Amino acid sequence: MEQTVEQKLKALYELQTIHTQIDKIRRVRGELPMEVADLEDDVAGLETRIQKIKNELDDLEDAIVTRKNTIRDAQAAIKRYEAQLNEVKNNREYDAITKEIEIQGLDIQVSEKKIKEHSFEITNKTEVYEKALANLEERKKDLDLKKTELETITAETQKEEEDLVEKAEKAEEHIEDRLLTAYKRLRKNAKNGLAVVTIQRDSCSGCFNQIPPQRQMDIKQHKKIIVCEHCGRILIDEALAHEVVPA
């Protein structure tokens, strides 16, 4: 059965009242979901950074161990070469062994220099690592607090919101597709989510612009759906709005 304009307006306003209640619940949660998501990203980023620094520290420690082994092997080689010097038979053998001792000595110098560089780098990276760990702990505490706050608010309002969402879905079934599409578009574009508004003090309660008396008369007659000339919202008179049973 075809709905009258009055029935269509009532159906639209009923849907709007339900959505307004849902909006209020979601406003209570405010920016908390986004804050939680941002903190989760921060924690994940810090954990990745900390693991990277830890890997770099492990690599530096391994490099120091390798250099120490190089020094130990070089020192052992020098002792062997020095023992061989007592058994040389000519200058050529002496020069060759002396050259090997010199090479091993250079390896020791290079390794000692590298150990100092690696140790200095470890000191600096450890400081950065410890700061990052402290920062991570702070972020985790902030995240736990925000999560608890969000869970508390969600638990308090979840059932109410679920019931309202279900009511909104049922209310939408009584609105023709063309009107519902227009309503959703208006809600999406309106900052306060109001697509259907009443006339208050001769003005649109959505944008607060004055509505001419003749236009107000047309709205009260419910012969056609009329929108605000300034903001495009669907207009409904107070008397009809009062007839809509609150959700």
C-alpha positions in Angstrom: 0.0 0.0 0.0 1.3 3.4 -1.0 2.4 5.6 2.0 1.1 9.1 2.4 3.6 11.9 2.6 2.7 12.3 6.3 3.6 8.6 6.8 6.8 8.9 4.9 7.8 12.0 7.0 7.0 10.2 10.2 9.0 7.1 9.2 12.0 9.4 8.3 11.8 11.3 11.5 11.5 8.1 13.6 14.7 6.8 11.8 16.4 10.1 12.5 15.6 10.0 16.3 17.0 6.4 16.5 20.2 7.5 14.6 20.5 10.6 16.9 20.5 8.3 19.9 23.1 6.1 18.3 25.2 9.1 17.5 25.1 10.3 21.1 26.3 6.9 22.4 29.2 7.0 19.9 30.1 10.5 20.8 30.5 9.3 24.4 33.2 7.0 23.2 34.6 10.0 21.3 38.1 9.7 19.9 39.0 6.7 22.1 38.9 4.1 19.4 41.2 6.2 17.2 43.5 6.9 20.2 43.7 3.1 21.0 44.5 2.4 17.3 47.2 5.1 17.3 48.8 3.8 20.5 48.7 0.2 19.1 50.6 1.5 16.0 53.1 3.3 18.3 53.7 0.1 20.3 54.1 -2.0 17.2 56.5 0.5 15.7 58.6 0.7 18.9 58.7 -3.1 19.2 60.0 -3.3 15.6 62.6 -0.6 16.3 63.7 -2.3 19.5 64.1 -5.6 17.8 66.1 -4.0 15.1 68.4 -2.3 17.6 68.7 -5.6 19.5 69.8 -7.4 16.3 72.3 -4.7 15.6 73.7 -5.0 19.2 73.9 -8.8 18.8 75.8 -8.4 15.5 78.3 -6.0 17.1 78.8 -8.4 20.0 79.4 -11.2 17.5 81.8 -8.9 15.6 83.8 -8.2 18.8 84.0 -11.9 19.6 85.3 -12.6 16.0 87.9 -9.8 16.4 89.0 -11.2 19.7 89.4 -14.6 18.1 91.4 -13.0 15.3 93.7 -11.4 17.9 94.2 -14.7 19.8 95.0 -16.5 16.6 97.4 -13.8 15.5 99.2 -13.8 18.8 99.5 -17.6 18.7 100.9 -17.3 15.1 103.4 -14.7 16.2 104.7 -17.0 19.0 105.1 -19.8 16.4 106.9 -17.5 14.0 109.2 -16.1 16.8 110.1 -19.7 17.6 110.9 -20.4 14.0 113.3 -17.4 13.9 115.7 -19.4 16.1 115.9 -22.1 13.4 116.3 -19.9 10.2 119.2 -20.8 7.9 119.4 -17.7 5.8 118.3 -14.1 5.5 115.6 -14.9 3.0 113.8 -17.2 5.6 114.4 -14.6 8.3 112.8 -11.8 6.2 109.8 -14.0 5.3 109.1 -14.9 8.9 109.6 -11.3 10.0 107.1 -10.2 7.3 104.5 -12.8 8.6 105.0 -11.5 12.2 104.5 -8.0 10.9 101.3 -9.0 9.1 99.9 -10.7 12.2 100.8 -7.6 14.2 98.8 -5.4 11.8 95.9 -7.8 12.0 96.0 -7.4 15.8 96.1 -3.5 15.5 93.1 -3.5 13.1 91.1 -5.8 15.3 91.8 -3.8 18.4 90.7 -0.7 16.6 87.5 -2.4 15.4 86.8 -3.6 18.9 87.1 0.0 20.2 84.7 1.2 17.4 82.2 -1.6 18.1 82.4 -1.0 21.8 81.7 2.7 21.3 78.8 1.9 19.0 77.4 -0.6 21.5 77.5 2.1 24.2 75.5 4.5 22.0 73.1 1.9 20.7 72.5 0.6 24.3 71.5 4.0 25.4 69.0 4.3 22.5 67.8 0.8 23.2 67.1 1.5 26.8 65.3 4.8 26.0 63.2 3.0 23.4 62.3 0.3 26.0 61.3 2.9 28.6 59.2 4.7 25.9 57.6 1.3 25.0 56.7 0.7 28.6 55.0 4.2 28.8 53.2 3.6 25.6 52.0 0.2 26.8 50.7 1.7 30.0 48.9 4.4 28.1 47.4 1.8 25.8 46.2 -0.3 28.7 44.5 2.7 30.3 42.8 3.7 27.0 41.7 0.1 26.3 40.3 -0.2 29.8 38.5 3.1 29.4 37.1 2.1 26.0 36.1 -1.3 27.2 34.3 0.2 30.1 32.4 2.7 28.0 31.6 0.1 25.3 30.4 -2.4 27.9 28.1 0.2 29.4 26.6 1.2 26.0 27.0 -1.8 23.8 23.6 -3.5 24.5 21.8 -0.2 24.1 23.6 0.5 20.8 22.9 -2.9 19.4 19.2 -2.6 20.2 19.1 0.8 18.6 20.9 -0.4 15.5 18.4 -3.2 15.2 15.5 -0.7 15.5 17.1 1.5 12.9 17.4 -1.5 10.5 13.7 -2.3 11.0 12.7 1.4 10.6 14.6 1.5 7.3 12.3 -1.3 6.0 9.4 1.2 6.1 11.1 3.8 3.9 11.3 3.6 0.1 14.7 3.2 -1.4 14.8 6.6 -3.1 14.1 8.5 0.2 16.4 6.2 2.2 19.3 6.9 -0.2 18.6 10.7 0.1 18.4 10.4 3.9 21.7 8.6 4.1 23.4 11.0 1.8 22.2 13.9 3.9 23.3 12.3 7.2 26.7 11.6 5.7 27.2 15.2 4.6 25.8 16.8 7.8 28.3 17.4 10.6 25.8 16.6 13.3 24.2 13.7 11.4 20.9 15.4 11.1 19.0 14.7 7.9 15.5 15.3 9.1 14.9 18.4 11.3 12.0 20.3 12.8 11.1 24.0 12.4 11.9 25.9 15.6 11.3 29.6 16.1 10.5 29.9 12.4 13.9 28.5 11.5 15.4 25.2 10.2 16.8 23.6 13.4 19.6 22.1 11.3 21.2 25.3 9.9 19.1 27.9 11.8 18.2 29.9 8.7 14.7 31.5 8.6 11.9 29.7 6.8 9.3 31.9 5.0 5.8 31.7 6.4 4.3 30.4 3.2 6.9 27.6 3.1 6.1 26.8 6.8 2.4 26.4 5.8 3.4 24.0 3.0 5.4 21.9 5.4 2.5 21.7 7.9 0.1 20.5 5.1 2.3 17.3 4.6 1.4 17.3 0.9 5.0 16.9 -0.3 8.4 16.4 1.2 10.1 19.8 1.5 13.8 20.5 2.1 15.5 23.5 3.5 16.6 25.8 0.8 19.9 26.5 2.6 21.1 23.2 3.9 19.0 20.6 2.0 17.7 18.9 5.1 14.2 17.4 5.1 11.9 19.6 7.1 9.1 18.5 9.4 6.8 20.5 11.6 6.9 20.2 15.4 3.3 18.9 15.7 4.1 15.9 13.4 7.4 15.3 15.2 5.5 15.0 18.5 3.4 12.2 17.0 6.4 10.1 16.4 6.8 7.6 19.2 10.4 7.9 20.6 12.5 4.8 20.0 
